[in-house]
Amino acid sequence: MLLQISEPGASTPKAACRERVVGIDLGTTNSLVATVLDAQPTVLTGGADAIVPSVVSYDGAEAVVGRAAVARGEANPVDTVASVKRLMGRSLADVAAVAPLLPNQLIDDAGRMVKLRFSDGRERSPVQVSAAILDELRRRAEADLGGPLGGAVITVPAYFDDAQRQATRDAGRLAGLEVLRLLAEPTAAALAYGLDRGTRGTYAIYDLGGGTFDISILTLVDGVFEVRSTGGDSALGGDDLDRAIAQVVLAEAGVAADDRAAVRAVVGAARAAKEALTDAATTALAATVGGRTITRTLTRDELAAIAGPLLDRTGKACRRAWKDAGFTPEELDGVVLVGGSTRSPVVRDYVRALFGKEPLCELDPEQVVALGAAVQADVLAGGQHDVVLLDVVPLSLGLETMGGVVEKLIVRNSTIPCGATQTFTTYADNQTGFDLHVLQGERETVEACRSLARFTLRGVPPMIAGAARVEIGFQVDADGILHVAARELTSGVSAAIDVTPSYGLTDEEVERMLIESFEHAEDDLVARNLRTERVEAERILAATRAAMITDVHLLDADVAVATEAAIATLEAARAGDDYLAIRAAVEGLDRASKPFAERRMNLAIAAAMAGKSVATVEAELGR
Amino acid sequence: MTATHLPDPFGALGLEPRYDVDPRALEDRFRQLSREVHPDRFAGAPASERAAALSRTRAINDAYQVLKRPQRRAEVLLAQAGVAIGDREVLKPAFLMEILELREELATARVAGDQAAVGRLAAVMRARQRALIDGLAPRFAALGGGDDAAILAAVKHDLITLRYVDRYLDECDAALDE
């Protein structure tokens, strides 16, 4: 924005609308929230622990989160949900491998996102369970910061696909958070590192968490963090290693692998043993199964052998990522470790051998993602950091064409936001509808990719085969979420689109959940909406006024009159209690000031292209 | 299906349309523009400015995606010179036969799970890709010497050939991923 290239120290609206914003690391195993205080990213505790276990236990309508939920889980396994991140944006069929190990009752929702059924018969989506964790983090942050939050940046694994990202964003909405941005976890970590070290160069971020693995290759130059490639596995993490250890122990003890209670007990013991091996070369593993106690010693070498196949999967993703980025491991300036699972020496040894260099781990691998997210939230709220993050689409996006082949419109590792259009034609005379199938993935066949949504385009005027021109536009926003639009070009007739997300929730479903969530809350939906719209109105008013002062020479008389009128309307609406009226007035101001915004943007671009200051370009333009 | 629309990517980045773009200069320009107009810098701005930042950034990103790849750059220049690559372009039967045979070899190696053989086939094809791309620069450099139509036809032929080569390499990658 031009405001940011104006004189340093000059009064800008940023100062006026600084809000309480946070970064949230919504992890498979643990979650945490951080904010920037006095230019320093800091983890918030709400008077309790920094790390909140990502566990939710339900007692009827009441949700208990974190350590209390872990404690309650022993006696109420069915009503206690751990590792819900693995279920986000996933169908029952997708999670078949882990479902038998979970104590919860998972139910199919016609092939869409899996649901959980609780002992009182209630059903909840993983989105609602994640929202309970976010709600707890929000409350902790509000307790520490002394007031409602203005917004949050929530991190997601870089390799999360569209359905998983949408589910995360919906969870934020349900938790009453304004989601400023979904940010890739390795990118967040790089931000925390890069700022700390004032680094320049190309780095690999190896992020092995409880349930997800990401690898990103980034170049840092003068405050621009450019992700060159990313890869990973959104169902591979420390949890899998615990299970692999448990399988070995169970097999030796002759216990059936489908004995859920036994498996849970041994998995818990396996995790404890794995953690003990971080500091010791040998440890004792003990678990009580059906009244008998299984004991065994576990050495670090044995752990390395068990972890081998899992680590090799990470290695494969790393090799592809550096190839995609056009780098060899020797050319990288460093490899940074992120995620609780990288505390293990077994993992560190593997990474050292894979990249041929000593991995960097100065920052706490469990906090670094939340800290980076806090920095990004601060940037978005107009803080001091002069950084820009250029993230990418992790997986290619395409459409199904004849014969079950996928036509890619956007290839993986394209910088976001981005877009692409493709024109299709009819194959039958008088065809008035199109069925479109949107997919994400690298393989060439529909079956091997992930179905994101099906669209039906109606209202195409009847024409002979091949005459109609239907243009399909894909747009990926800065959160990495895809938006699809379609229109028929020859007739100019606008065609309607029906969207059926394959896994995600429809807007109506999110709205219904939101209303339900207020049935038991002190706050109410109208009050929250009013508060949100008022904050938005404040922000827009301050920004517009400041721009009108800074760039008064770019403001035509008629636009100025219309903008002033719209400002007056918004001020009147803001004083009232009707949030819909405020929203409408905000939109009115946007429409009125649009020509002004375009001119300001053109000038910024012209200046950047010429490598000159805005003032010089203005002078050249004779202003 | 018809060809994708190609807005002018050189214009979006404020660059002169030419084949021999300095990769460093291209990267610098991309970062510099991103720094000015990225939506993150407009998070607190009115929606009209946010929308303008988003569409500008999208145009910049899409342009960079195209221009950083020599082959895509060549496709844009060819299109700008008024030479279109259609859906059903015909290549020499000898080349098509050769590709067909190489595909069969790849399919056999894939079914047999012979990763080493897949790797060898990929290496051969990658060398060919390299040679074709390297050959584009002198062709573009010779433009303006009076025989532009023939040069553009040759460029077009190389680009169509490259499409086959790319598709083959994609299949090799898929096989190596298995």
Interface residues (C-beta under 8 A of the other chain):
Chain A: M1 Q4 I5 P13 K14 C17 L180 R181 V221 D222 G223 V224 E226 R320 Q376 V379 L380 A381 G382 V388 L389 L390 T401 E407 L409 V411 S414 T415 I416 P417 C418 G419 A420 T421 Q422 T423 F424 T425 E442 R443 E444 R469 E471 Q475 D477 A478 R539 I540 A543 T544 A547 V586 E587 L589 D590 R591 S593 K594 F596 A597 E598 R600 M601 A604 I605 A607 A608 M609 A610 G611
Chain B: M1 T2 A3 T4 H5 L13 G14 R29 R31 Q32 L33 S34 R35 E36 V37 H38 P39 D40 R41 F42 A43 G44 A45 P46 A47 S48 E49 A51 A52 A53 L54 R56 T57 R58 N61 D62 Y64 Q65 D170 E171 A174 D177
